[in-house]
Amino acid sequence: MLNSVQKVDVKDDGAAVQDAADGADLVAIERRKIIEATLASIRPNLQRDKGDCELIDVQGDKVFVRMTGACVGCQLSSMTLNGVQAKLVEATGRMIRVIPVGGNLPHL
């Protein structure tokens, strides 16, 4: 009888862990949506100057972007990335690290 109770407890613990994982996934999905929307609001300013910023991946608090067009090789691209990071921090309420990836690097 004790063994069956232990099995139920393990199953219940597993369900709780799964619920927590599902909740974490929802948070990650919501954060990604906020990041995508924030980048979409910034992109017209970059495109006006013949540049652009493409979201490549989000891994926790790391946001991987690819700078394209006139942003590639621009001396002010680091300032642009700092501005993008500031907007993402403001939008998400979390410390976000924006990491540029090169144009020829494969998708992460």
C-alpha positions as CSV (number, residue, x, y, z in Angstrom):
1,M,0.0,0.0,0.0
2,L,2.8,2.4,0.8
3,N,4.4,1.9,-2.6
4,S,1.2,2.9,-4.4
5,V,1.0,6.1,-2.3
6,Q,4.6,6.9,-3.3
7,K,3.8,6.4,-6.9
8,V,0.9,8.8,-6.7
9,D,3.1,11.3,-4.9
10,V,5.7,11.1,-7.7
11,K,3.0,11.5,-10.3
12,D,1.6,14.5,-8.5
13,D,5.1,16.0,-8.2
14,G,5.7,15.4,-11.9
15,A,2.4,17.1,-12.8
16,A,3.4,20.1,-10.7
17,V,6.8,20.3,-12.4
18,Q,5.1,20.0,-15.8
19,D,2.7,22.9,-14.8
20,A,5.6,25.0,-13.7
21,A,7.4,24.2,-17.0
22,D,4.3,25.2,-19.0
23,G,4.0,28.4,-17.0
24,A,7.7,29.2,-17.8
25,D,7.1,28.5,-21.5
26,L,4.2,30.9,-21.5
27,V,6.3,33.6,-19.8
28,A,9.0,33.0,-22.5
29,I,6.5,33.2,-25.3
30,E,5.0,36.4,-23.9
31,R,8.5,37.9,-23.4
32,R,9.4,37.1,-27.1
33,K,6.2,38.7,-28.3
34,I,7.1,41.9,-26.3
35,I,10.6,41.8,-27.8
36,E,9.2,41.3,-31.3
37,A,6.8,44.2,-30.9
38,T,9.5,46.5,-29.5
39,L,11.8,45.7,-32.4
40,A,9.0,46.3,-34.9
41,S,8.5,49.8,-33.4
42,I,12.2,50.6,-33.7
43,R,12.7,49.2,-37.3
44,P,11.1,52.1,-39.2
45,N,13.7,54.5,-37.7
46,L,16.5,52.2,-38.8
47,Q,15.0,51.6,-42.2
48,R,14.7,55.3,-42.8
49,D,18.5,55.4,-42.7
50,K,18.8,52.3,-45.0
51,G,19.5,49.9,-42.1
52,D,17.6,47.3,-40.2
53,C,17.6,45.0,-37.2
54,E,16.4,41.4,-37.5
55,L,15.5,39.2,-34.5
56,I,17.4,36.0,-34.7
57,D,16.7,34.3,-31.4
58,V,15.8,34.8,-27.7
59,Q,17.5,32.7,-25.1
60,G,16.5,33.7,-21.6
61,D,17.6,37.3,-21.2
62,K,19.8,37.2,-24.3
63,V,18.4,38.7,-27.5
64,F,20.3,37.8,-30.7
65,V,19.9,40.3,-33.5
66,R,21.4,40.7,-37.0
67,M,22.1,44.3,-38.1
68,T,21.6,44.6,-41.9
69,G,21.8,47.3,-44.6
70,A,23.6,50.5,-43.7
71,C,24.0,49.3,-40.1
72,V,26.6,46.7,-41.2
73,G,30.0,48.4,-40.6
74,C,28.5,51.6,-39.4
75,Q,30.6,53.4,-36.7
76,L,27.4,54.2,-34.8
77,S,26.0,50.6,-34.8
78,S,27.2,50.0,-31.2
79,M,25.2,53.1,-30.1
80,T,22.2,51.8,-32.1
81,L,22.5,48.4,-30.3
82,N,22.6,50.3,-26.9
83,G,19.5,52.1,-27.9
84,V,17.8,48.9,-28.9
85,Q,18.8,47.3,-25.6
86,A,17.5,50.3,-23.6
87,K,14.1,50.0,-25.4
88,L,13.9,46.2,-24.7
89,V,14.8,46.7,-21.0
90,E,12.1,49.4,-20.8
91,A,9.5,47.2,-22.5
92,T,10.2,43.9,-20.7
93,G,11.1,45.3,-17.3
94,R,14.1,43.0,-17.2
95,M,17.8,43.4,-17.9
96,I,18.2,42.3,-21.5
97,R,21.5,41.7,-23.2
98,V,21.4,42.4,-27.0
99,I,24.0,40.3,-28.9
100,P,24.7,41.1,-32.5
101,V,25.4,38.2,-34.8
102,G,27.3,38.4,-38.1
103,G,25.6,38.3,-41.4
104,N,27.1,35.0,-42.5
105,L,26.5,33.1,-39.2
106,P,23.9,30.4,-39.3
107,H,20.6,30.8,-37.4
108,L,21.2,30.0,-33.8
